Amino acid sequence: MRRLINMIDLDCANCAQRMEANIAKLNGVKYISVNFLTQKMVIEIDDNFDFDEVMKYVKKTVKIINRDTDIEYL
């Protein structure tokens, strides 16, 4: 399943790169792209994984890298 995610208060290009690199390592993530300029994330989760469960770890990773940034499903 592929989803477009709105990145709220992402104010650091380096943070966006770190988020992308770390989220790519999560089990179930097939594709990830974090675009600092558009404030969007595109993520694809393997069909064998529960999307909501993987997204809990995605959100946790985002918060660890930049506690002011949040995500919102579009």
Rosetta constraint file for C-alpha pairs under 8 A:
AtomPair CA 1 CA 44 HARMONIC 5.40 0.50
AtomPair CA 1 CA 45 HARMONIC 5.32 0.50
AtomPair CA 1 CA 46 HARMONIC 6.68 0.50
AtomPair CA 1 CA 47 HARMONIC 6.37 0.50
AtomPair CA 1 CA 51 HARMONIC 7.62 0.50
AtomPair CA 2 CA 42 HARMONIC 7.10 0.50
AtomPair CA 2 CA 43 HARMONIC 5.57 0.50
AtomPair CA 2 CA 44 HARMONIC 4.04 0.50
AtomPair CA 2 CA 45 HARMONIC 6.41 0.50
AtomPair CA 3 CA 42 HARMONIC 5.84 0.50
AtomPair CA 3 CA 43 HARMONIC 5.53 0.50
AtomPair CA 3 CA 44 HARMONIC 6.39 0.50
AtomPair CA 3 CA 73 HARMONIC 7.64 0.50
AtomPair CA 3 CA 74 HARMONIC 7.72 0.50
AtomPair CA 4 CA 40 HARMONIC 6.90 0.50
AtomPair CA 4 CA 41 HARMONIC 5.86 0.50
AtomPair CA 4 CA 42 HARMONIC 4.72 0.50
AtomPair CA 4 CA 43 HARMONIC 6.66 0.50
AtomPair CA 4 CA 73 HARMONIC 6.66 0.50
AtomPair CA 4 CA 74 HARMONIC 5.90 0.50
AtomPair CA 5 CA 40 HARMONIC 5.64 0.50
AtomPair CA 5 CA 41 HARMONIC 4.89 0.50
AtomPair CA 5 CA 42 HARMONIC 6.15 0.50
AtomPair CA 5 CA 43 HARMONIC 7.67 0.50
AtomPair CA 5 CA 71 HARMONIC 6.43 0.50
AtomPair CA 5 CA 72 HARMONIC 5.67 0.50
AtomPair CA 5 CA 73 HARMONIC 4.76 0.50
AtomPair CA 5 CA 74 HARMONIC 5.64 0.50
AtomPair CA 6 CA 39 HARMONIC 6.20 0.50
AtomPair CA 6 CA 40 HARMONIC 4.79 0.50
AtomPair CA 6 CA 41 HARMONIC 6.37 0.50
AtomPair CA 6 CA 71 HARMONIC 5.67 0.50
AtomPair CA 6 CA 72 HARMONIC 5.01 0.50
AtomPair CA 6 CA 73 HARMONIC 6.17 0.50
AtomPair CA 6 CA 74 HARMONIC 6.44 0.50
AtomPair CA 7 CA 39 HARMONIC 4.97 0.50
AtomPair CA 7 CA 40 HARMONIC 5.34 0.50
AtomPair CA 7 CA 41 HARMONIC 6.71 0.50
AtomPair CA 7 CA 69 HARMONIC 6.85 0.50
AtomPair CA 7 CA 70 HARMONIC 6.00 0.50
AtomPair CA 7 CA 71 HARMONIC 4.86 0.50
AtomPair CA 7 CA 72 HARMONIC 6.61 0.50
AtomPair CA 8 CA 39 HARMONIC 7.08 0.50
AtomPair CA 8 CA 69 HARMONIC 5.50 0.50
AtomPair CA 8 CA 70 HARMONIC 5.01 0.50
AtomPair CA 8 CA 71 HARMONIC 5.85 0.50
AtomPair CA 8 CA 72 HARMONIC 7.35 0.50
AtomPair CA 9 CA 68 HARMONIC 6.42 0.50
AtomPair CA 9 CA 69 HARMONIC 4.93 0.50
AtomPair CA 9 CA 70 HARMONIC 6.85 0.50
AtomPair CA 10 CA 15 HARMONIC 7.89 0.50
AtomPair CA 10 CA 16 HARMONIC 7.35 0.50
AtomPair CA 10 CA 36 HARMONIC 6.97 0.50
AtomPair CA 10 CA 39 HARMONIC 6.61 0.50
AtomPair CA 10 CA 66 HARMONIC 7.95 0.50
AtomPair CA 10 CA 68 HARMONIC 7.59 0.50
AtomPair CA 10 CA 69 HARMONIC 5.26 0.50
AtomPair CA 10 CA 70 HARMONIC 7.81 0.50
AtomPair CA 11 CA 36 HARMONIC 7.69 0.50
AtomPair CA 12 CA 16 HARMONIC 6.44 0.50
AtomPair CA 12 CA 36 HARMONIC 7.40 0.50
AtomPair CA 13 CA 17 HARMONIC 6.43 0.50
AtomPair CA 13 CA 36 HARMONIC 5.62 0.50
AtomPair CA 14 CA 18 HARMONIC 6.24 0.50
AtomPair CA 15 CA 19 HARMONIC 6.02 0.50
AtomPair CA 15 CA 65 HARMONIC 6.46 0.50
AtomPair CA 15 CA 66 HARMONIC 6.88 0.50
AtomPair CA 16 CA 20 HARMONIC 6.21 0.50
AtomPair CA 16 CA 34 HARMONIC 5.90 0.50
AtomPair CA 16 CA 35 HARMONIC 6.99 0.50
AtomPair CA 16 CA 36 HARMONIC 5.96 0.50
AtomPair CA 17 CA 21 HARMONIC 6.23 0.50
AtomPair CA 17 CA 34 HARMONIC 7.05 0.50
AtomPair CA 18 CA 22 HARMONIC 6.08 0.50
AtomPair CA 18 CA 65 HARMONIC 7.39 0.50
AtomPair CA 19 CA 23 HARMONIC 5.87 0.50
AtomPair CA 19 CA 34 HARMONIC 7.42 0.50
AtomPair CA 19 CA 61 HARMONIC 6.90 0.50
AtomPair CA 19 CA 62 HARMONIC 6.04 0.50
AtomPair CA 19 CA 65 HARMONIC 6.78 0.50
AtomPair CA 20 CA 24 HARMONIC 6.05 0.50
AtomPair CA 20 CA 32 HARMONIC 6.25 0.50
AtomPair CA 20 CA 33 HARMONIC 6.08 0.50
AtomPair CA 20 CA 34 HARMONIC 5.72 0.50
AtomPair CA 21 CA 25 HARMONIC 6.95 0.50
AtomPair CA 22 CA 26 HARMONIC 7.16 0.50
AtomPair CA 22 CA 61 HARMONIC 7.29 0.50
AtomPair CA 23 CA 29 HARMONIC 7.34 0.50
AtomPair CA 23 CA 32 HARMONIC 7.18 0.50
AtomPair CA 23 CA 58 HARMONIC 6.14 0.50
AtomPair CA 23 CA 61 HARMONIC 6.90 0.50
AtomPair CA 24 CA 29 HARMONIC 6.04 0.50
AtomPair CA 24 CA 30 HARMONIC 7.48 0.50
AtomPair CA 24 CA 31 HARMONIC 6.89 0.50
AtomPair CA 24 CA 32 HARMONIC 6.08 0.50
AtomPair CA 25 CA 29 HARMONIC 7.35 0.50
AtomPair CA 26 CA 54 HARMONIC 7.86 0.50
AtomPair CA 26 CA 57 HARMONIC 7.78 0.50
AtomPair CA 26 CA 58 HARMONIC 7.95 0.50
AtomPair CA 27 CA 54 HARMONIC 7.65 0.50
AtomPair CA 28 CA 45 HARMONIC 5.44 0.50
AtomPair CA 28 CA 46 HARMONIC 5.08 0.50
AtomPair CA 28 CA 48 HARMONIC 7.54 0.50
AtomPair CA 28 CA 49 HARMONIC 5.73 0.50
AtomPair CA 28 CA 54 HARMONIC 6.88 0.50
AtomPair CA 29 CA 43 HARMONIC 7.29 0.50
AtomPair CA 29 CA 44 HARMONIC 6.06 0.50
AtomPair CA 29 CA 45 HARMONIC 4.70 0.50
AtomPair CA 29 CA 46 HARMONIC 6.17 0.50
AtomPair CA 29 CA 54 HARMONIC 7.78 0.50
AtomPair CA 30 CA 43 HARMONIC 7.66 0.50
AtomPair CA 30 CA 44 HARMONIC 5.42 0.50
AtomPair CA 30 CA 45 HARMONIC 5.50 0.50
AtomPair CA 30 CA 46 HARMONIC 5.85 0.50
AtomPair CA 31 CA 42 HARMONIC 7.71 0.50
AtomPair CA 31 CA 43 HARMONIC 5.55 0.50
AtomPair CA 31 CA 44 HARMONIC 4.96 0.50
AtomPair CA 31 CA 45 HARMONIC 7.18 0.50
AtomPair CA 32 CA 41 HARMONIC 7.13 0.50
AtomPair CA 32 CA 42 HARMONIC 5.69 0.50
AtomPair CA 32 CA 43 HARMONIC 4.52 0.50
AtomPair CA 32 CA 44 HARMONIC 6.51 0.50
AtomPair CA 33 CA 41 HARMONIC 5.53 0.50
AtomPair CA 33 CA 42 HARMONIC 5.19 0.50
AtomPair CA 33 CA 43 HARMONIC 6.55 0.50
AtomPair CA 34 CA 39 HARMONIC 7.56 0.50
AtomPair CA 34 CA 40 HARMONIC 6.02 0.50
AtomPair CA 34 CA 41 HARMONIC 4.37 0.50
AtomPair CA 34 CA 42 HARMONIC 6.59 0.50
AtomPair CA 35 CA 39 HARMONIC 5.71 0.50
AtomPair CA 35 CA 40 HARMONIC 5.41 0.50
AtomPair CA 35 CA 41 HARMONIC 6.18 0.50
AtomPair CA 36 CA 40 HARMONIC 7.04 0.50
AtomPair CA 45 CA 49 HARMONIC 6.94 0.50
AtomPair CA 45 CA 51 HARMONIC 6.35 0.50
AtomPair CA 45 CA 54 HARMONIC 7.71 0.50
AtomPair CA 49 CA 53 HARMONIC 7.86 0.50
AtomPair CA 49 CA 54 HARMONIC 7.30 0.50
AtomPair CA 50 CA 54 HARMONIC 6.37 0.50
AtomPair CA 51 CA 55 HARMONIC 6.14 0.50
AtomPair CA 52 CA 56 HARMONIC 6.38 0.50
AtomPair CA 53 CA 57 HARMONIC 7.08 0.50
AtomPair CA 54 CA 58 HARMONIC 6.37 0.50
AtomPair CA 55 CA 59 HARMONIC 6.02 0.50
AtomPair CA 56 CA 60 HARMONIC 6.22 0.50
AtomPair CA 57 CA 61 HARMONIC 6.05 0.50
AtomPair CA 58 CA 62 HARMONIC 6.24 0.50
AtomPair CA 59 CA 63 HARMONIC 6.23 0.50
AtomPair CA 59 CA 70 HARMONIC 7.31 0.50
AtomPair CA 59 CA 71 HARMONIC 6.86 0.50
AtomPair CA 60 CA 64 HARMONIC 6.19 0.50
AtomPair CA 61 CA 65 HARMONIC 6.36 0.50
AtomPair CA 62 CA 66 HARMONIC 6.11 0.50
AtomPair CA 62 CA 67 HARMONIC 7.26 0.50
AtomPair CA 62 CA 69 HARMONIC 6.79 0.50
AtomPair CA 62 CA 70 HARMONIC 7.18 0.50
AtomPair CA 63 CA 67 HARMONIC 4.28 0.50
AtomPair CA 63 CA 68 HARMONIC 7.08 0.50
AtomPair CA 63 CA 69 HARMONIC 6.42 0.50
AtomPair CA 63 CA 70 HARMONIC 7.13 0.50
